[in-house]
C-alpha cells in the first residue's frame, strides 16, 4: 500500500510540476507576444497557430523538462549511491582492520593522501584517495577539526560493485603516521587503493619509499 501511495504522490507531483512549467512558459510567451502588439487583435490564423502549435510544444516541453530532472536524479543516485542505498541493495562491503602503525606518502598533485598501514597480522594495507582527507583533521584559524585517521581499529565501507570507498568508521585510538615520505615517482610501483601487501614487510616498504 505504501508503494502505491508513494507512486501516486510521485505522479501527482510530476503532474503539478508539468502544469507549473507550462503555466510559466505560457505566461512568458503571451508577455512576449503582447510586446509585438495586442494578441487579441492578431489575425485569426496567427492566433490558431499559437493555440494549435506553440502551446502544445510548450506543454510537451514542460513534460520533457520534468522527465530530464527526474532522470538526472536517478542517474545521480545510481552513480553516487548513499551508504544506506548500498546496504539496502546488498552492495555494501565492510572491511574491518586492526592496526599496529602507519606511514604516509605525500601527494604529488591533488590525488589525495596515501597510507601504508601495518595490520595486526603483519600484512600491509595501502589506502589512497581524496576520501581520506576528511579524516585527517583540519586547522585554520579558529577552526580545529581533530584527526581521526589513521587509528588502531577501523572499518572501510565500500561499494561492492566497483570497490569505491564510501566511508571510514574510526573505531579506536588515533595514531600519528610515523613519517611523511616524499611523493611517488613514475618509477614507483604504486598499489591500488585497498590492496593488501603480503610479500613485503612494513619496514621494507617504508625504506623503499622514504628513499
C-alpha positions as CSV (number, residue, x, y, z in Angstrom):
1,X,0.0,0.0,0.0
2,X,2.8,2.4,0.9
3,X,4.5,1.7,-2.5
4,X,1.2,2.6,-4.4
5,X,0.8,5.8,-2.3
6,X,4.4,6.8,-3.0
7,X,3.9,6.2,-6.7
8,X,0.7,8.1,-6.7
9,X,2.2,11.1,-5.0
10,X,5.2,11.0,-7.3
11,X,2.9,11.1,-10.4
12,X,0.9,13.9,-8.7
13,X,4.0,15.9,-8.0
14,X,5.2,15.4,-11.6
15,X,1.8,16.5,-13.0
16,X,1.8,19.6,-10.8
17,X,5.4,20.3,-11.9
18,X,4.5,20.0,-15.6
19,X,1.5,22.3,-15.1
20,X,3.7,24.8,-13.2
21,X,6.3,24.9,-16.0
22,X,3.5,25.1,-18.7
23,X,1.9,28.0,-16.9
24,X,5.3,29.7,-16.6
25,X,6.2,29.2,-20.3
26,X,2.7,30.2,-21.4
27,X,2.8,33.5,-19.4
28,X,6.3,34.3,-20.8
29,X,5.0,33.5,-24.3
30,X,2.0,35.8,-24.1
31,X,4.1,38.5,-22.5
32,X,6.5,38.3,-25.4
33,X,3.6,38.3,-28.0
34,X,1.9,41.3,-26.4
35,X,5.1,43.2,-26.8
36,X,4.6,42.8,-30.5
37,X,1.0,44.0,-30.2
38,X,-2.3,43.2,-28.5
39,X,-2.6,39.4,-29.1
40,X,-6.5,39.6,-29.1
41,X,-6.2,41.8,-32.2
42,X,-3.9,39.4,-34.1
43,X,-5.2,37.8,-37.3
44,X,-7.3,34.7,-36.6
45,X,-4.8,32.4,-38.4
46,X,-1.9,33.7,-36.3
47,X,-3.9,33.0,-33.1
48,X,-4.7,29.5,-34.3
49,X,-1.0,28.8,-34.9
50,X,-0.2,29.9,-31.4
51,X,-3.0,27.7,-29.9
52,X,-2.6,24.6,-32.0
53,X,1.2,24.5,-32.4
54,X,3.2,26.6,-30.0
55,X,1.1,25.8,-26.8
56,X,1.4,22.0,-27.4
57,X,5.1,22.4,-28.0
58,X,5.4,24.3,-24.7
59,X,3.3,21.6,-22.9
60,X,5.4,18.7,-24.2
61,X,8.5,20.8,-23.5
62,X,7.4,21.1,-19.9
63,X,6.9,17.3,-19.7
64,X,10.4,16.7,-21.2
65,X,11.9,19.1,-18.7
66,X,10.3,17.3,-15.8
67,X,11.5,13.9,-17.3
68,X,15.0,15.2,-17.6
69,X,15.0,16.4,-14.0
70,X,13.8,13.0,-12.8
71,X,16.3,11.2,-15.0
72,X,19.1,13.3,-13.7
73,X,18.2,12.4,-10.1
74,X,18.0,8.7,-10.9
75,X,21.4,8.8,-12.7
76,X,23.0,10.7,-9.9
77,X,21.6,8.2,-7.4
78,X,23.0,5.3,-9.5
79,X,26.4,6.9,-9.9
80,X,26.7,8.1,-6.4
81,X,24.6,5.9,-4.2
82,X,24.5,6.5,-0.4
83,X,25.7,4.0,2.2
84,X,22.0,3.3,3.1
85,X,21.1,2.7,-0.6
86,X,24.0,0.3,-1.0
87,X,23.1,-1.5,2.2
88,X,19.5,-1.9,1.2
89,X,20.7,-3.3,-2.2
90,X,23.1,-5.8,-0.6
91,X,26.1,-4.0,-2.2
92,X,27.8,-2.6,0.9
93,X,31.1,-4.2,1.7
94,X,32.6,-3.8,5.2
95,X,36.3,-4.4,5.7
96,X,37.5,-4.4,9.3
97,X,41.1,-3.8,10.2
98,X,43.3,-3.7,13.4
99,X,46.4,-1.5,13.0
100,X,49.9,-1.5,14.5
101,X,51.4,1.5,12.8
102,X,51.3,3.5,9.6
103,X,53.3,6.0,7.5
104,X,52.1,8.5,4.9
105,X,53.3,9.3,1.4
106,X,52.9,12.9,0.3
107,X,50.7,13.9,-2.6
108,X,52.2,14.8,-5.9
109,X,49.3,16.8,-7.2
110,X,45.8,16.6,-5.7
111,X,45.2,12.9,-5.8
112,X,44.6,12.6,-2.1
113,X,46.6,11.1,0.8
114,X,48.4,7.8,0.6
115,X,49.0,5.5,3.6
116,X,50.8,2.2,4.1
117,X,49.3,0.6,7.2
118,X,50.7,-2.4,9.1
119,X,48.0,-4.7,10.2
120,X,47.9,-6.9,13.3
121,X,48.8,-10.0,11.1
122,X,51.8,-8.1,9.8
123,X,50.4,-7.6,6.3
124,X,50.4,-4.1,4.9
125,X,47.2,-2.3,3.7
126,X,47.5,0.5,1.2
127,X,44.9,3.2,1.2
128,X,44.9,6.1,-1.2
129,X,42.4,8.8,-2.3
130,X,40.7,12.1,-1.5
131,X,38.0,10.3,0.6
132,X,40.7,10.0,3.3
133,X,41.2,13.8,3.6
134,X,38.1,14.4,5.8
135,X,39.5,12.2,8.5
136,X,43.0,13.8,8.7
137,X,41.9,16.8,10.6
138,X,42.0,20.5,9.7
139,X,43.3,23.6,11.4
140,X,42.7,27.1,10.1
141,X,42.4,30.0,12.5
142,X,39.5,29.2,14.9
143,X,38.6,26.0,13.1
144,X,40.2,23.0,14.6
145,X,39.0,19.6,13.4
146,X,40.9,16.8,15.1
147,X,42.5,13.9,13.2
148,X,40.5,10.7,13.4
149,X,42.6,8.6,11.0
150,X,44.8,6.5,11.0
151,X,43.7,4.7,14.1
152,X,44.2,1.4,15.8
153,X,40.9,0.0,14.6
154,X,38.6,1.0,11.7
155,X,36.2,-0.2,9.1
156,X,36.1,0.9,5.4
157,X,32.7,0.8,3.8
158,X,32.9,0.2,0.0
159,X,30.6,-0.2,-2.9
160,X,30.9,-3.9,-3.6
161,X,30.3,-3.4,-7.4
162,X,33.2,-1.1,-8.1
163,X,35.2,-1.1,-4.8
164,X,34.8,2.7,-4.4
165,X,35.4,3.7,-0.7
166,X,32.3,5.3,0.8
167,X,33.2,5.9,4.4
168,X,35.8,5.2,7.1
169,X,34.5,4.3,10.5
170,X,37.2,5.0,13.1
171,X,36.7,2.6,16.0
172,X,39.9,3.1,18.0
173,X,42.5,5.5,19.3
174,X,44.2,7.8,16.7
175,X,47.8,7.1,15.8
176,X,50.1,9.6,14.1
177,X,51.9,8.5,10.9
178,X,55.5,7.6,11.7
179,X,56.8,9.7,8.8
180,X,55.8,11.5,5.7
181,X,57.6,10.0,2.7
182,X,58.1,12.1,-0.5
183,X,55.6,11.8,-3.4
184,X,55.6,8.8,-5.6
185,X,57.7,9.0,-8.8
186,X,56.8,7.5,-12.2
187,X,59.3,4.6,-11.5
188,X,57.4,3.6,-8.3
189,X,55.1,0.6,-8.4
190,X,52.0,2.0,-6.7
191,X,49.4,-0.4,-5.2
192,X,45.7,0.0,-5.8
193,X,43.5,1.6,-3.1
194,X,42.5,-1.1,-0.6
195,X,45.3,-3.5,-1.8
196,X,46.8,-5.7,0.9
197,X,50.6,-6.5,0.5
198,X,51.8,-9.7,1.9
199,X,55.1,-10.3,0.1
200,X,57.0,-7.4,1.7
201,X,57.1,-6.2,5.3
202,X,56.1,-2.8,6.5
203,X,59.7,-1.9,7.2
204,X,60.8,-2.9,3.8
205,X,58.1,-0.8,2.2
206,X,58.9,2.2,4.3
207,X,62.6,2.0,3.5
208,X,61.7,1.8,-0.2
209,X,59.6,4.9,-0.2
210,X,61.5,7.0,2.3
211,X,64.3,7.0,-0.3
